[in-house]
């Protein structure tokens, strides 16, 4: 029987993952805090900016709602709805404009049938099942000494890393669309505002890089664990 514990190998892989995710969260929090204090030139709230950008993008069929939570902003493609948190919807800040524009970038992707977005959406069910079932299969395989079951768990768990990888181009493209929207709309009028928008979008993008790094490191940990079991059985 295999004895599983949080030993040196675990921390060798997972400590960098924890630190990477923590760094991303701190970067987003500090960047948002800074630029949420900077009012945009027109004094328009995130909700008002969103309405203007939706009209500019020809997205009259996309509804706008307020959602609870902090930085819980997202676009729901199933309901064609843009949801902004209260802090973004009601604040006339540079950060609010950037976040609203980013989510509208996703709405544009949805309207165009942007292939990476469709691919990521197709991965959601498998990623959800894999993240839940994968570690169970790995643990069962390790406890029973069955490398076949454990490797099946690794394969299931790896879908989460594929999903994290598929997310990157979707988010980067949405941020690129956001910059173009804001520039074309004339809402961003100064170099300082452009720097603020870029800072907010870059910090947000790094969270997805960190998520990918953490997913890959966790996957490598499971691979090393299961591979070690296979090596001991052959010896």
C-alpha positions in Angstrom: 0.0 0.0 0.0 1.2 3.5 -0.8 1.5 6.1 2.0 0.6 9.5 0.8 1.7 12.7 2.5 2.7 16.3 2.0 6.4 15.7 1.8 9.4 17.4 0.2 8.3 16.5 -3.3 4.8 18.0 -2.8 6.2 21.3 -1.6 8.9 21.3 -4.3 6.1 21.5 -6.9 3.3 23.3 -5.0 5.1 26.0 -3.1 6.1 27.8 -6.3 2.4 27.4 -7.5 1.1 28.9 -4.3 3.5 31.8 -4.5 2.7 32.5 -8.2 -1.0 32.6 -7.5 -0.5 34.8 -4.4 1.7 37.2 -6.4 -1.0 37.4 -9.1 -3.6 38.2 -6.6 -1.5 40.9 -4.9 -0.7 42.5 -8.3 -4.4 42.6 -9.3 -5.5 43.9 -5.9 -2.8 46.7 -5.8 -3.3 47.7 -9.4 -7.1 47.8 -9.1 -6.8 49.8 -5.9 -4.5 52.4 -7.5 -6.5 52.9 -10.7 -9.9 52.7 -9.0 -8.9 55.9 -7.3 -8.1 57.7 -10.5 -11.3 59.2 -12.1 -11.5 59.0 -15.9 -11.6 62.2 -17.9 -15.3 62.1 -18.6 -16.4 61.0 -15.2 -18.5 58.1 -16.5 -19.2 55.1 -14.4 -18.3 51.6 -15.5 -21.9 50.9 -16.3 -22.2 54.1 -18.4 -18.9 53.3 -20.2 -20.2 49.8 -20.8 -23.4 51.1 -22.4 -21.5 53.3 -24.7 -19.1 50.6 -25.7 -21.9 48.1 -26.3 -23.5 50.6 -28.7 -20.2 51.2 -30.4 -19.6 47.5 -30.8 -23.1 46.8 -32.2 -24.0 44.7 -29.2 -27.5 46.1 -28.6 -28.7 42.5 -27.8 -26.4 42.3 -24.8 -28.0 43.2 -21.6 -26.2 44.8 -18.6 -26.7 43.8 -15.0 -25.1 44.4 -11.7 -23.7 41.4 -9.8 -22.7 41.0 -6.2 -19.1 40.6 -5.1 -15.8 42.3 -5.6 -14.2 42.0 -9.1 -16.9 39.4 -10.0 -17.4 41.0 -13.4 -18.0 38.6 -16.3 -19.8 38.1 -19.5 -22.4 35.3 -19.7 -22.6 34.0 -23.3 -25.6 31.8 -22.5 -27.8 34.7 -21.6 -25.9 37.3 -23.6 -25.5 39.4 -20.4 -22.7 41.6 -19.2 -22.5 41.5 -15.4 -20.5 44.2 -13.5 -19.8 44.3 -9.8 -21.0 47.3 -7.9 -17.5 48.6 -7.5 -17.0 48.7 -11.2 -20.5 49.6 -12.3 -20.9 52.6 -10.1 -17.3 54.0 -10.1 -16.1 56.6 -12.6 -12.6 55.3 -12.5 -10.0 54.3 -15.1 -10.0 50.8 -13.7 -13.8 50.5 -14.1 -13.6 51.4 -17.8 -10.8 48.9 -18.4 -12.7 46.0 -16.7 -16.0 46.8 -18.5 -14.2 47.0 -21.8 -12.5 43.7 -21.2 -15.8 41.9 -20.6 -17.3 43.5 -23.7 -14.3 42.1 -25.5 -15.7 38.7 -24.6 -19.1 39.7 -25.9 -17.5 40.6 -29.2 -15.8 37.2 -29.3 -19.1 35.5 -28.6 -20.8 37.3 -31.4 -18.1 36.4 -33.9 -17.8 32.8 -32.8 -14.2 33.3 -31.9 -12.7 29.8 -32.2 -10.5 29.8 -29.0 -13.5 30.9 -27.0 -15.6 28.1 -28.4 -12.8 25.6 -27.7 -12.5 26.7 -24.1 -16.3 26.5 -23.6 -16.3 23.0 -25.0 -13.6 22.0 -22.4 -15.6 23.3 -19.4 -17.6 20.0 -18.7 -14.5 17.8 -19.1 -12.4 20.2 -16.9 -15.0 20.2 -14.2 -15.3 16.4 -14.2 -11.5 15.9 -14.5 -10.7 18.2 -11.6 -13.1 16.3 -9.4 -12.6 12.7 -10.6 -8.8 13.0 -11.4 -7.4 13.2 -7.9 -9.8 10.5 -6.7 -8.6 8.1 -9.3 -5.0 9.0 -8.5 -5.5 8.4 -4.8 -7.3 5.1 -5.4 -4.5 4.0 -7.7 -1.8 5.0 -5.3 -3.5 3.3 -2.3 -4.2 0.1 -4.3 -0.8 0.1 -6.0 -2.5 0.3 -9.4 -0.5 2.4 -11.8 -3.2 2.0 -14.5 -5.9 3.6 -12.4 -3.5 6.3 -11.2 -2.4 7.3 -14.7 -6.1 7.4 -15.7 -6.5 10.0 -12.9 -3.5 11.9 -14.2 -5.0 12.1 -17.7 -8.4 13.2 -16.2 -6.6 15.8 -14.1 -4.6 17.1 -17.1 -7.7 18.5 -18.7 -7.6 21.3 -16.1 -4.2 22.3 -17.4 -5.4 22.2 -21.0 -8.3 24.4 -20.0 -6.0 26.9 -18.3 -3.8 27.0 -21.5 -6.9 27.4 -23.7 -8.0 30.4 -21.5 -4.9 32.5 -22.2 -5.5 33.4 -25.8 -9.1 34.2 -25.0 -8.3 36.6 -22.3 -5.4 38.2 -24.1 -7.6 38.8 -27.2 -10.4 40.2 -25.0 -7.9 42.7 -23.5 -6.7 43.7 -27.0 -10.3 44.3 -28.1 -10.8 46.3 -24.9 -7.9 48.6 -25.7 -9.2 49.1 -29.3 -12.7 49.8 -28.1 -11.6 52.4 -25.6 -9.3 54.1 -28.1 -12.0 54.2 -30.8 -14.7 55.5 -28.4 -12.6 58.4 -27.2 -13.2 57.5 -23.6 -9.4 57.3 -23.0 -8.0 60.7 -23.6 -4.5 60.9 -22.0 -1.3 58.9 -21.7 -2.0 58.4 -18.0 -5.3 56.8 -18.7 -3.8 54.6 -21.3 -1.1 53.5 -18.8 -3.8 52.8 -16.3 -5.9 50.7 -18.7 -2.8 48.8 -19.7 -1.8 48.2 -16.1 -5.2 46.9 -15.1 -5.5 44.6 -18.1 -1.9 43.3 -17.7 -2.4 42.5 -14.1 -5.6 40.6 -14.9 -3.9 38.7 -17.7 -1.1 37.6 -15.2 -3.7 35.9 -13.1 -4.4 33.5 -16.0 -0.7 33.0 -16.5 -0.4 32.1 -12.8 -3.4 29.8 -13.0 -1.7 28.0 -15.9 1.6 27.7 -14.0 -0.1 26.4 -10.9 -2.1 23.8 -13.0 1.1 22.6 -14.8 3.0 22.3 -11.5 0.3 20.4 -9.8 0.0 18.1 -12.8 3.8 17.5 -12.7 3.5 16.7 -9.1 0.9 14.0 -9.8 3.1 12.7 -12.7 6.1 12.4 -10.4 4.1 10.6 -7.7 2.5 8.1 -10.1 5.8 7.7 -12.0 7.5 6.9 -8.7 5.0 4.3 -7.9 5.5 2.6 -11.3 9.3 2.7 -10.7 9.0 1.0 -7.3 6.8 -1.7 -8.7 9.2 -2.6 -11.5 12.1 -2.7 -9.1 
